[in-house]
Amino acid sequence: MADHDALGRYRGKRDFTRTGEPRGGGEGGAEEPHFVVQIHDARRLHFDFRLQVGDVLKSWAVPKGPSTDPRDKRLAVPTEDHPLEYEDFEGVIARGEYGGGTVIVWDHGTYRPRSHDRGGRPVPFDESLDHGHATFWLNGSKLRGEYALTRFRGGEDGGDEEAWLLVKAKDDHAETGHGTPDPHRARSARSGRTLRQVADEAEAEAEES
């Protein structure tokens, strides 16, 4: 799914002299692919769900965040591909810039593709996304077990914005009635900080400089 200009949209939306976000350019290794879930307190607070596919992070904005409850069907709207280095990004994007606001890494880890065709044969993960349905097993510090992304609205050809559903499978890691924690109180899986703490620290550093 990625090509030589896979990050063109990402880079075109950003002024890297004003944002600490990575420009990107790294290549994926042979180990299990990574995933990251970031909380983004931008114009509208939301979660960003990202899966490494080849040399980019395929990304979806999930307004209510991933849920551990199989009964929850979370809307997931595709955004531009992000560089692999973005899985470590945590900080404040300057006001006035694209996506301006505070970002924390809520969860991260690896995942295993689990998509199969009707005959039970494995399907390459990028192909399963192209076909509109992909299943995968998350190994994170907060999210674990099988999830699925299913496209239910096609985008440009249909005249509506492309949209998917992110749903937890019924397995030993499912937790009914829990859903997703309050994003304002949630702590980073990298630093243990909340959105407010990251914003306050960035403001203090700016004042000192």
C-alpha positions as a Python dict, from the first residue, in 0.01 Angstrom:
ca = {
    (1, 'M'): (0, 0, 0),
    (2, 'A'): (292, 238, 60),
    (3, 'D'): (481, 396, -227),
    (4, 'H'): (771, 637, -271),
    (5, 'D'): (543, 933, -194),
    (6, 'A'): (345, 768, 85),
    (7, 'L'): (429, 1055, 324),
    (8, 'G'): (358, 1333, 74),
    (9, 'R'): (24, 1429, 231),
    (10, 'Y'): (172, 1412, 580),
    (11, 'R'): (464, 1639, 495),
    (12, 'G'): (252, 1875, 289),
    (13, 'K'): (31, 1953, 588),
    (14, 'R'): (319, 2043, 822),
    (15, 'D'): (583, 2312, 867),
    (16, 'F'): (873, 2125, 1024),
    (17, 'T'): (1037, 2449, 1134),
    (18, 'R'): (741, 2496, 1371),
    (19, 'T'): (646, 2145, 1478),
    (20, 'G'): (842, 1882, 1668),
    (21, 'E'): (672, 1604, 1474),
    (22, 'P'): (914, 1375, 1286),
    (23, 'R'): (962, 1429, 914),
    (24, 'G'): (1005, 1055, 868),
    (25, 'G'): (1199, 836, 632),
    (26, 'G'): (1271, 523, 831),
    (27, 'E'): (1214, 173, 698),
    (28, 'G'): (1031, -114, 862),
    (29, 'G'): (1230, -408, 991),
    (30, 'A'): (1162, -781, 981),
    (31, 'E'): (1026, -795, 1337),
    (32, 'E'): (656, -791, 1419),
    (33, 'P'): (492, -467, 1303),
    (34, 'H'): (416, -200, 1561),
    (35, 'F'): (100, -17, 1660),
    (36, 'V'): (43, 298, 1863),
    (37, 'V'): (-262, 472, 2006),
    (38, 'Q'): (-220, 842, 2079),
    (39, 'I'): (-457, 1079, 2253),
    (40, 'H'): (-469, 1407, 2063),
    (41, 'D'): (-621, 1711, 2231),
    (42, 'A'): (-663, 1915, 1913),
    (43, 'R'): (-967, 2118, 1801),
    (44, 'R'): (-1163, 1807, 1889),
    (45, 'L'): (-1015, 1565, 2139),
    (46, 'H'): (-978, 1218, 1989),
    (47, 'F'): (-763, 905, 1977),
    (48, 'D'): (-533, 828, 1683),
    (49, 'F'): (-501, 456, 1605),
    (50, 'R'): (-197, 366, 1394),
    (51, 'L'): (-78, 33, 1250),
    (52, 'Q'): (260, -17, 1086),
    (53, 'V'): (207, -140, 730),
    (54, 'G'): (535, -155, 540),
    (55, 'D'): (728, 168, 593),
    (56, 'V'): (441, 383, 719),
    (57, 'L'): (184, 398, 997),
    (58, 'K'): (-167, 362, 855),
    (59, 'S'): (-378, 595, 1066),
    (60, 'W'): (-737, 640, 1176),
    (61, 'A'): (-893, 906, 1400),
    (62, 'V'): (-1115, 732, 1656),
    (63, 'P'): (-1330, 994, 1837),
    (64, 'K'): (-1425, 772, 2132),
    (65, 'G'): (-1105, 566, 2135),
    (66, 'P'): (-1055, 188, 2106),
    (67, 'S'): (-1273, -18, 2338),
    (68, 'T'): (-1208, -348, 2514),
    (69, 'D'): (-1584, -421, 2502),
    (70, 'P'): (-1690, -627, 2195),
    (71, 'R'): (-2031, -458, 2206),
    (72, 'D'): (-1875, -121, 2120),
    (73, 'K'): (-1841, -34, 1752),
    (74, 'R'): (-1600, 257, 1734),
    (75, 'L'): (-1605, 493, 1437),
    (76, 'A'): (-1259, 517, 1277),
    (77, 'V'): (-1194, 779, 1007),
    (78, 'P'): (-879, 735, 794),
    (79, 'T'): (-618, 1011, 803),
    (80, 'E'): (-291, 1051, 614),
    (81, 'D'): (-13, 793, 650),
    (82, 'H'): (238, 885, 923),
    (83, 'P'): (610, 801, 946),
    (84, 'L'): (721, 509, 1161),
    (85, 'E'): (898, 751, 1395),
    (86, 'Y'): (561, 898, 1490),
    (87, 'E'): (493, 611, 1730),
    (88, 'D'): (728, 781, 1977),
    (89, 'F'): (591, 1133, 1932),
    (90, 'E'): (459, 1298, 2246),
    (91, 'G'): (439, 1672, 2300),
    (92, 'V'): (258, 1988, 2196),
    (93, 'I'): (195, 2085, 1834),
    (94, 'A'): (201, 2465, 1812),
    (95, 'R'): (-125, 2656, 1784),
    (96, 'G'): (-208, 2750, 1429),
    (97, 'E'): (-32, 2445, 1291),
    (98, 'Y'): (-213, 2146, 1146),
    (99, 'G'): (-338, 1935, 1438),
    (100, 'G'): (-233, 2196, 1692),
    (101, 'G'): (-267, 2060, 2046),
    (102, 'T'): (-123, 1813, 2295),
    (103, 'V'): (-37, 1450, 2211),
    (104, 'I'): (43, 1160, 2444),
    (105, 'V'): (115, 795, 2366),
    (106, 'W'): (-170, 612, 2537),
    (107, 'D'): (-63, 264, 2429),
    (108, 'H'): (191, 99, 2201),
    (109, 'G'): (324, -244, 2119),
    (110, 'T'): (327, -497, 1837),
    (111, 'Y'): (53, -668, 1642),
    (112, 'R'): (4, -986, 1440),
    (113, 'P'): (-207, -986, 1122),
    (114, 'R'): (-481, -1251, 1134),
    (115, 'S'): (-674, -1193, 811),
    (116, 'H'): (-770, -1504, 610),
    (117, 'D'): (-970, -1572, 297),
    (118, 'R'): (-1278, -1794, 288),
    (119, 'G'): (-1056, -2096, 244),
    (120, 'G'): (-865, -2017, 564),
    (121, 'R'): (-550, -1905, 383),
    (122, 'P'): (-364, -1602, 525),
    (123, 'V'): (-411, -1276, 334),
    (124, 'P'): (-134, -1011, 330),
    (125, 'F'): (-234, -734, 567),
    (126, 'D'): (-218, -453, 311),
    (127, 'E'): (-447, -653, 84),
    (128, 'S'): (-698, -712, 361),
    (129, 'L'): (-712, -337, 423),
    (130, 'D'): (-759, -274, 52),
    (131, 'H'): (-1050, -520, 57),
    (132, 'G'): (-1206, -336, 351),
    (133, 'H'): (-1173, -588, 635),
    (134, 'A'): (-866, -667, 843),
    (135, 'T'): (-827, -862, 1165),
    (136, 'F'): (-522, -843, 1391),
    (137, 'W'): (-398, -935, 1740),
    (138, 'L'): (-266, -649, 1954),
    (139, 'N'): (12, -699, 2209),
    (140, 'G'): (13, -367, 2394),
    (141, 'S'): (38, -259, 2754),
    (142, 'K'): (-334, -169, 2761),
    (143, 'L'): (-489, -321, 2450),
    (144, 'R'): (-453, -694, 2397),
    (145, 'G'): (-631, -956, 2192),
    (146, 'E'): (-802, -959, 1856),
    (147, 'Y'): (-953, -654, 1688),
    (148, 'A'): (-1101, -591, 1346),
    (149, 'L'): (-1122, -288, 1118),
    (150, 'T'): (-1412, -295, 873),
    (151, 'R'): (-1485, -31, 611),
    (152, 'F'): (-1854, 58, 589),
    (153, 'R'): (-1839, 375, 384),
    (154, 'G'): (-1622, 393, 76),
    (155, 'G'): (-1522, 757, 44),
    (156, 'E'): (-1472, 952, -277),
    (157, 'D'): (-1661, 730, -522),
    (158, 'G'): (-1966, 718, -296),
    (159, 'G'): (-1959, 1088, -222),
    (160, 'D'): (-1921, 1040, 155),
    (161, 'E'): (-1613, 1049, 375),
    (162, 'E'): (-1449, 708, 405),
    (163, 'A'): (-1521, 548, 741),
    (164, 'W'): (-1442, 225, 923),
    (165, 'L'): (-1547, 49, 1242),
    (166, 'L'): (-1291, -68, 1501),
    (167, 'V'): (-1430, -357, 1707),
    (168, 'K'): (-1287, -584, 1977),
    (169, 'A'): (-1336, -959, 1929),
    (170, 'K'): (-1479, -1182, 2201),
    (171, 'D'): (-1172, -1342, 2355),
    (172, 'D'): (-999, -1375, 2691),
    (173, 'H'): (-890, -1009, 2675),
    (174, 'A'): (-1240, -869, 2622),
    (175, 'E'): (-1384, -661, 2907),
    (176, 'T'): (-1751, -577, 2890),
    (177, 'G'): (-1864, -255, 3052),
    (178, 'H'): (-1520, -94, 3066),
    (179, 'G'): (-1476, 71, 2725),
    (180, 'T'): (-1209, 342, 2712),
    (181, 'P'): (-1088, 550, 3007),
    (182, 'D'): (-1139, 924, 3040),
    (183, 'P'): (-878, 1073, 2803),
    (184, 'H'): (-821, 1371, 3033),
    (185, 'R'): (-719, 1139, 3318),
    (186, 'A'): (-541, 877, 3105),
    (187, 'R'): (-164, 847, 3142),
    (188, 'S'): (98, 800, 2876),
    (189, 'A'): (237, 449, 2827),
    (190, 'R'): (577, 612, 2760),
    (191, 'S'): (613, 877, 3028),
    (192, 'G'): (325, 828, 3272),
    (193, 'R'): (213, 1187, 3212),
    (194, 'T'): (-138, 1315, 3145),
    (195, 'L'): (-233, 1553, 2865),
    (196, 'R'): (-237, 1841, 3114),
    (197, 'Q'): (109, 1758, 3248),
    (198, 'V'): (259, 1744, 2898),
    (199, 'A'): (98, 2078, 2809),
    (200, 'D'): (213, 2242, 3135),
    (201, 'E'): (570, 2120, 3092),
    (202, 'A'): (582, 2247, 2734),
    (203, 'E'): (453, 2585, 2847),
    (204, 'A'): (712, 2604, 3125),
    (205, 'E'): (993, 2521, 2881),
    (206, 'A'): (871, 2788, 2640),
    (207, 'E'): (870, 3050, 2917),
    (208, 'E'): (1223, 2958, 3023),
    (209, 'S'): (1353, 2991, 2669),
}
